[in-house]
Amino acid sequence: MRIGVALGSGAARGLAHIPYIEAMDELGLSPSVIAGSSIGALIGSGWANGMTGAELREHAYSVLGSLKQIANTLWTRNRPDFKQVLATGLSVQVRSEGIANAFLPEGFPDDFAELKVPFLVAATDFYGWSEVMFESGPLRSAIAASMAIPSLFRPVLIDGSYYIDGGVTNPLPLGYIQDRCDVLIGIDVHRTPDPTLERTEPSIVDAAVISTEIMSQKLVDATVLRYPPDVYVRAEVGPFGGREFWRVREIVENATADKDRFKRAVSDALLANSLKRAAR
């Protein structure tokens, strides 16, 4: 039975994808196709390359465990090229290619064709105002494009077009794999409203950040309605900020509590699909 999994965008909160991948491993299940957007593209690429959930957890802990570790990873694995700095100048925007290269495992493939599982990456064509799905050709640049958060990361140039964060247009890419699988799973790692927050006037930063999160969640809601998955996860990630990658252990452990419920939901979906096929 073909299982398709869409891993959504959500910055640091996307680390919550890892326990659900572990749950799939524990059920003895492997996806037939994976699609990822932004952080979902980064984590999904490792999964598509054959990494287990446990290996993804170990790798994330090793490179993101603290601010010091993050800085060390960026410096030792992605030292800026002096000639490039001279050519392009210093910028407050970070090259997302460098971020992708820094945090992908050693020996990671350069082309989609080298992956063990078919994999699709969501990005946004900046000048075309449209969503784009990469599934062939250079892999690292596609991941970098999917992660290129506007204003924070530089747009990524691929074949004459500039691309930015996949979460801008397709934060949960269900539609592109719906017809490639029998059971569709969508994992959403966006925050939900916190009813306990004091109703004070939002700061400029909070207003901008939360407005973006609201728009992104509305896109997810519309996608789920149009391409309803057999299993839909809305991970509990409320306590964590999108930039708090150094809280990787807390984020992963928080999502781990949902593994048993997720396993039951997946098992039920597989059974329902088997019964439907048998009845035909």
N, C-alpha and C positions, 0 to 999 in steps of 0.2 A: 504494500500500500504506500502510495507516494505522499509524503508529508512536506508541506511548504511552510516556512517560518519567516515572518517579517519582523525585523528588529528596528524599533523606532528611534527617533532622535531624542535628545534630552541632555546633552553635555555630560557632566559628571554623573548625573542620575542614571545615565545609560549603563553604568557599571552594574546596575541591578539586573541586567540581562544575564549575567553569568550564572546565578543559581538556577535559572530556568533551563539553561543549557545543561547544567549538571543534572537536573531532574530528567531531561531527555536521555542522558547517558545512563542514568540509573534504571530507566525503563527499558534500556536496550534498544533505543530508537535513534535512527539517523535521518536527518532531513534529505529529501531528494532535490530541494532547491531552497536557497536562502536569499532574502533581499534585505538590505540594510540602508538606513539613512543616517548620516552624520556619525555620531558615536556608535550607532548600530552598524554602520558600514565598517568601522574599525574593528569592533568585536566580531562581527559576522565574518569578516575576512579570515580571522584566525580560525574560527569554527569551520569555515569552508575549506581551509587548508589542512584540516585533520586534527586540530587541537581539541582536546577534551575540555569539558567545563572546569575540571580540576586544574588542568594546565593553564587555562585562561585565568583562573583565580590566582594561581601561583605567580604567573607573569605579571598580572596587574599589581599584586602586592609588592613584587620586586622592583617595579619602576615607579610606582605611585604612592608608596607607603608613607611618605612625609614630604614636606616642601623641600627638604635637603635632598631626598632621593630624586624628586622630580627635576630639580636643578642639575643634579649630577648626571642624570640620564640625558638631559638635553645637551649638556656640555660635552660629555664623553662620547656620545653617539651621533652628535650633530653639530660639530664645531663649525661656526660660520666660515664660509670660503672668502678669503680676503679680497680676491679679484672680483667676486660678485658684489661685495659691499662697495668697492670702488666704482663698479659699474652702475649699481642701482641706488646707492646711498643708503643711509640708515633710515629706518621707518618705524613708527610706533606700531604698525601692523606686522604681525608675525607671518612668516611663510608657512602655510599649512603643510606643504610638502615636507618641510623640516620636522614638523611635529609628527606627522605620520611615520617618517623614517625613524624618528627617535623612539617611538613607542611600539612599533611593530617588532616582532621577535627577530633575532638574528637568523639570517638565511631565508627570510621570507621571499616568496616568488615575486617576480616583476610583471607577470602577465596573467590575465584571467585564465588562460588555457592551462596553466600549471596547477590550478586548484583542484582539489579532490571532489568538490561538490559544486554544481552550477551556482553561480553567485551573481546577483544584480546589485548595483550601487546607485542610489538616488542622488542627483545633484540638480542645480538650478542654473539654466542658461541666463546669465545676467542681462544681456541685450535682447534676448528672445523672449524674456519674461515667461519662461516655460520650464516644466520639469523635464528632466532627461534621465534615462536609465542606462548606465554603462554595464555591459556584460561581456565585453571582449576588448582585447588590446591591453595597453599599459594599465596595470592594476593600481600601483601606488599613486599615480596622479589622479585616478578616479576617486580613490579613498580621500586623498587630500582635498579634492574639489568638494566632496560630500561634507567634509568637516569645516569648510571655509566660512566660519561664522562672520556675517557682515560687520565691517568696521574693526573687528578684532584680528581677523586673518585676511591676508591678501587674496583676491580672486585668483583662481588657477587657470592658466592658459592651456587649452587642449585643442589641437587642430584648428587654431585660428579663432576659437571662441573662449570667452571668459566664463568661468563657472563659480558659483558660490554654494553655500550650505544647502544640502538636500532638504533639510527641515523647513526651508522657506516655502517650498511648494508641495512637498510630499513627505511629511514627518513619519508616516507609517505605510510603507509601500506594499500594500496588500494586493492591489489591482493587477500588478504586473506578474504575479505568480499564481493567481487564483486558478487559471486554466492549466497550470502545470502540476497540480497536485490533487489528491483526493481529500485530504484533510488540511485545512488552512489554519495556521496559528498566528495570531498577532500579539506582540508584546509591546505595550505602550508604557513609557517611563516618564510621562509628564506629571507634574504636580496637580493635585486637586485643591480646591479652595479650603482654607483653614478657618473654620467657624470660630475658633478660639481667639483669633487675632483681635487686638483692640482696634476699634474703628477710629483711627487717627488719619490725618491728611497724609497721603503718600508723599515720600520724597521724590525728587526728580528722577533719581536712579531707579527707585522702586516702581514708579509709574511706568517707566520705559521697559523695565525687565518684565514686570507682570503683564503689561499690555501685550508684549510679544508672546508670552506663555499662553495667554488667553486665546490669541489668534491661532497659535499653533494647535492648541487643544481643539478648537472649533474645526480645524482642518482634519484632525484625527477623527472627530465625531462624524463628520461628513463622509470620510473614507470608510469607516466601519459600517455606516448605513448603506453605502453603495456596494461595498464588497464585504458582506458579513462573514467574519471568520467562524470556523467551527469552535475554536477556543480563543477567547479574547482575555488578555491579561492587562489589567491596569495596576501596575506595580505601586506599592506604597512607598513613595519617595519624598513625601511632604517635608520631612525635617532637613532636607539637604539642598544646598544651593548648587546652581549649575556649574560654578567654577571650583567647587570644593573637591577636586580630585584626590587631595591628600587624605580625605576621609573615606578612602576606598574600602577599608575593612568594615567600617560602620555601614556603608551603603550596601555592600554585598551581604553582610550578616543580616541586615534588616530585611532584605528580600528573601533570604534563605528560609525565613519562617513561613513563606507561602508555597514552598516546594511541594508539600504533600497535597495541598488543595489543587495545585496545578497538575500533578500526576493523575489525580482522580479525574479531572476535567479532560485531560488528553486521553486517558483510557476509555472514558465514556464516549468521547468523540470517535475513537477508532472502532469501538464496538457498534455504535450507531451506524457508521459508514459500512461496516461489514454486513450488518443486518439488511441495510438498504440494498447493497449489491446482491445479497443472497435472494432477496425478494423479487429481483428483476426477472 
